Amino acid sequence: MVERRDCAPERSDAELLAAHAAGDRYAFEELFYRHHRQLYRLAMLTSRDPDDAADALQDAMLSAHRNAASFRHDAAVSSWLYRIVVNACLDRLRRNKIHPTTELKDDSSPVGDHTPVVDTAIMVERALMRLPIEQRAAVVAVDMQGYSIAEAARLLGIAEGTVKSRCARARAKLATVLGYVDTTDALPGARGAMQ
């Protein structure tokens, strides 16, 4: 029989970051593991390449680790981490002079023997990968991560109007490619953009 130990209540992200800044050796590791999957997925959506995504995530986490004491607590820690990851991906893409934009084409061939929900998710992700990086970052922040326009603007370091226009352009391109898919179900937030 496994003996149950009394555990301290789970610390919030802000408490973990503050503990790390104060010298707790394990706090940042806990914070990282709490958000790792979401941050890696974000890096993959932004970078388009598993190796680049892993490298950008590592760069971002090193930056967050080093700069934890400078966190101002004016946003959620997860938002702060999100911005660092997006910036690391953008820096890596710029440094490598990779501009992953390709013409959007209708790729309506069957994806295999998957359910329609999986097929739709794969088609949406493929279409996202073809968007210009700036549009992809904006639409991922707003439509996939659920940030408001104002929060996305702060995360990406751009004006709210720029977020709106990048999202609108991205949604229009996605709607063209995914025209036969009900985009209001595929992309949360797309309903308002399509009306």
C-alpha positions as CSV (number, residue, x, y, z in Angstrom):
1,M,0.0,0.0,0.0
2,V,1.3,3.4,-0.9
3,E,1.6,5.8,2.0
4,R,0.2,9.2,1.3
5,R,2.3,12.1,2.2
6,D,0.8,15.5,3.3
7,C,1.5,17.8,0.4
8,A,1.6,21.5,0.4
9,P,-1.2,23.1,-1.7
10,E,-0.2,23.6,-5.3
11,R,1.5,26.9,-5.8
12,S,0.3,29.4,-8.4
13,D,2.4,30.3,-11.4
14,A,3.2,33.7,-9.9
15,E,4.2,32.0,-6.6
16,L,6.5,29.6,-8.4
17,L,8.1,32.4,-10.4
18,A,8.6,34.4,-7.2
19,A,10.0,31.4,-5.4
20,H,12.4,30.8,-8.3
21,A,13.6,34.4,-8.2
22,A,14.1,34.0,-4.5
23,G,16.4,31.0,-5.0
24,D,14.1,27.9,-4.9
25,R,15.9,25.4,-7.1
26,Y,12.9,23.4,-8.1
27,A,10.2,26.1,-8.6
28,F,11.1,27.0,-12.2
29,E,11.2,23.3,-13.1
30,E,7.7,22.9,-11.8
31,L,6.5,25.9,-13.7
32,F,8.1,24.6,-16.9
33,Y,6.5,21.2,-16.6
34,R,3.1,22.8,-15.9
35,H,3.2,24.7,-19.2
36,H,5.6,22.6,-21.4
37,R,3.0,21.0,-23.6
38,Q,1.1,24.2,-24.4
39,L,4.3,26.2,-25.0
40,Y,5.8,23.5,-27.2
41,R,2.6,23.4,-29.3
42,L,2.8,27.1,-29.6
43,A,6.4,26.9,-30.7
44,M,5.5,24.2,-33.3
45,L,2.6,26.3,-34.7
46,T,5.0,29.3,-35.0
47,S,8.2,27.6,-36.2
48,R,6.7,24.8,-38.3
49,D,9.7,22.5,-37.6
50,P,10.2,20.2,-34.6
51,D,13.9,21.0,-34.2
52,D,13.4,24.8,-34.5
53,A,10.4,24.6,-32.1
54,A,12.5,22.7,-29.5
55,D,15.4,25.1,-29.9
56,A,13.2,28.2,-29.6
57,L,11.4,26.7,-26.6
58,Q,14.8,26.1,-25.0
59,D,15.9,29.6,-25.8
60,A,12.7,31.0,-24.4
61,M,12.9,29.0,-21.2
62,L,16.5,30.1,-20.6
63,S,15.5,33.7,-21.1
64,A,12.5,33.3,-18.7
65,H,14.8,31.5,-16.2
66,R,17.3,34.3,-16.3
67,N,14.8,37.2,-16.3
68,A,12.3,35.9,-13.7
69,A,13.2,38.6,-11.3
70,S,12.2,41.2,-13.8
71,F,8.6,39.9,-14.2
72,R,6.3,42.8,-13.3
73,H,3.2,40.8,-12.3
74,D,1.1,43.0,-14.6
75,A,0.0,40.0,-16.6
76,A,-0.4,36.3,-16.0
77,V,2.8,34.3,-15.9
78,S,1.5,32.1,-18.7
79,S,1.0,35.2,-20.9
80,W,4.6,36.2,-20.1
81,L,5.9,32.8,-21.0
82,Y,3.7,32.8,-24.2
83,R,5.2,36.1,-25.3
84,I,8.8,34.9,-24.6
85,V,8.2,31.7,-26.7
86,V,6.6,33.6,-29.6
87,N,9.5,36.1,-29.6
88,A,12.1,33.3,-29.4
89,C,10.4,31.7,-32.4
90,L,10.3,34.9,-34.4
91,D,13.9,35.7,-33.5
92,R,15.0,32.2,-34.7
93,L,13.0,32.6,-37.9
94,R,14.5,36.0,-38.6
95,R,18.0,34.9,-37.7
96,N,17.7,31.9,-40.1
97,K,16.2,34.2,-42.7
98,I,13.4,31.7,-43.0
99,H,10.1,33.3,-44.1
100,P,7.7,30.3,-44.0
101,T,5.0,31.8,-46.3
102,T,3.7,29.8,-49.2
103,E,0.7,30.3,-51.4
104,L,-2.5,28.9,-49.9
105,K,-4.0,26.2,-52.0
106,D,-7.0,24.1,-51.6
107,D,-5.7,20.9,-50.2
108,S,-8.9,18.9,-50.0
109,S,-7.4,15.5,-50.5
110,P,-8.4,12.9,-47.9
111,V,-6.0,12.8,-44.9
112,G,-6.4,9.1,-44.3
113,D,-8.7,6.9,-42.3
114,H,-9.4,9.4,-39.5
115,T,-12.6,10.7,-38.1
116,P,-13.9,14.0,-39.6
117,V,-12.9,15.9,-36.4
118,V,-9.3,14.8,-36.8
119,D,-9.3,15.5,-40.5
120,T,-10.6,19.0,-39.8
121,A,-7.9,19.6,-37.1
122,I,-5.2,18.5,-39.5
123,M,-6.5,20.6,-42.3
124,V,-6.7,23.7,-40.1
125,E,-3.2,23.1,-38.8
126,R,-1.8,22.7,-42.3
127,A,-3.5,25.9,-43.4
128,L,-2.1,27.7,-40.3
129,M,1.4,26.7,-41.2
130,R,1.0,28.4,-44.6
131,L,0.2,31.8,-43.1
132,P,2.8,34.5,-42.8
133,I,4.4,34.3,-39.3
134,E,2.9,37.5,-38.0
135,Q,-0.6,36.6,-39.0
136,R,-0.2,33.1,-37.6
137,A,1.0,34.4,-34.3
138,A,-2.0,36.8,-34.0
139,V,-4.6,34.2,-35.0
140,V,-3.1,31.5,-32.7
141,A,-3.1,33.9,-29.8
142,V,-6.7,35.1,-30.3
143,D,-8.5,32.1,-31.8
144,M,-6.6,29.2,-30.4
145,Q,-5.2,30.4,-27.1
146,G,-8.2,32.5,-26.3
147,Y,-6.5,35.8,-25.5
148,S,-8.4,39.0,-26.1
149,I,-7.3,41.5,-28.7
150,A,-5.8,43.7,-26.0
151,E,-4.0,40.7,-24.4
152,A,-2.7,39.5,-27.7
153,A,-1.4,43.0,-28.5
154,R,0.5,43.1,-25.2
155,L,1.9,39.6,-25.8
156,L,3.0,40.3,-29.3
157,G,4.2,43.9,-28.7
158,I,2.0,45.4,-31.4
159,A,-1.1,47.7,-31.5
160,E,-4.6,46.3,-31.0
161,G,-5.5,47.4,-34.5
162,T,-2.6,45.4,-35.9
163,V,-3.8,42.3,-34.1
164,K,-7.3,42.8,-35.5
165,S,-6.1,43.3,-39.1
166,R,-3.7,40.3,-38.9
167,C,-6.4,38.1,-37.5
168,A,-8.8,39.3,-40.2
169,R,-6.3,38.6,-43.0
170,A,-5.4,35.2,-41.5
171,R,-9.1,34.2,-41.1
172,A,-9.8,35.3,-44.7
173,K,-7.0,33.1,-46.0
174,L,-8.0,30.2,-43.8
175,A,-11.7,30.6,-44.9
176,T,-10.5,30.4,-48.5
177,V,-8.6,27.2,-48.0
178,L,-11.2,25.7,-45.6
179,G,-14.2,27.0,-47.5
180,Y,-15.9,23.6,-47.4
181,V,-15.5,23.4,-43.6
182,D,-17.7,25.3,-41.3
183,T,-15.0,27.7,-40.0
184,T,-17.2,29.0,-37.2
185,D,-16.8,25.5,-35.6
186,A,-13.2,25.0,-36.6
187,L,-11.9,28.4,-35.3
188,P,-13.3,29.9,-32.2
189,G,-13.8,33.6,-32.7
190,A,-14.1,33.2,-36.5
191,R,-17.9,33.7,-36.3
192,G,-17.5,37.4,-35.5
193,A,-14.9,37.9,-38.1
194,M,-17.0,36.3,-40.8
195,Q,-20.1,38.3,-40.2
